[in-house]
């Protein structure tokens, strides 16, 4: 009888340990750092498909978007962050608020779908943003651009979806070198980063966007392969992003996998360990 009681107590203690571990992990993830895995090529060359990073949630303070959504389709679980932490903030405000800076690489919650996105912040509240012939203009002034050769990668399926990259030197067969035009873009305030271009398309020629107060304008560094603020939310784009939808700033890549899964450690990119995000 004593043996059964001891076994029962041991089982209960094990369950408690697991529950406490999940609670601690949940608090850590909500308040400090959120893991984020790059699923698409919209931020090349800054971020590659398969990069794994932690998002600094302390940078901008906290809102309902700081809480994680819990989605497990196979189990029918779909709990939105708004349902968990809707009591935080309100009226597009934040707790312990911090201001993002132009040029930050930011993870944010899509204003309509609630899906997490990662893009570069280029437009601040009150700015007038326009893209003319592929060149970003902020408040009627073109940003500084300088040619920087090409961004080269292998033409092969990338990430779990297995998409092929787009190339300017096509047609390129599988296993060949796929090239994209690379430039260094310098934003007002002095933040510089690489952007890449592939082709001439509609998002290279836009009207003027007037960024509302309390909102931000985002673009991907892979300018011709990014769903961002240049496309309205009604057209499945991002549009203007409210301040309360910011989750945090991406500062550093922890590790990176060129394979179909993070578990394929033999395909990790050794040159990207702890790489700073610029």
Secondary structure, 3 states (H helix, E strand, C coil): CHHHHHHHHHHHHHHHHHHHHHHHHHHHHHHCEEEEECCCCCCCCCCCCCEEEEEECCCCCECHHHCCCEEEHHHCEEECHHHHHCCCCECCECECCCCCCCCCEEEEECCCCCCEEEEEEEECCCCEEEEECCEEEECCEECEEEEEEEEEEECCCECCCCECCCCCCCCCCCCCEEEEEEEEEECCCCCEEEEEECCCCHHHCCCCEECCCCEEEEECCECCCCCCCCCCHHHCCCCCEEHHHEEEEEEEEEEEECCCCCCCHHHECHHHCCEECC
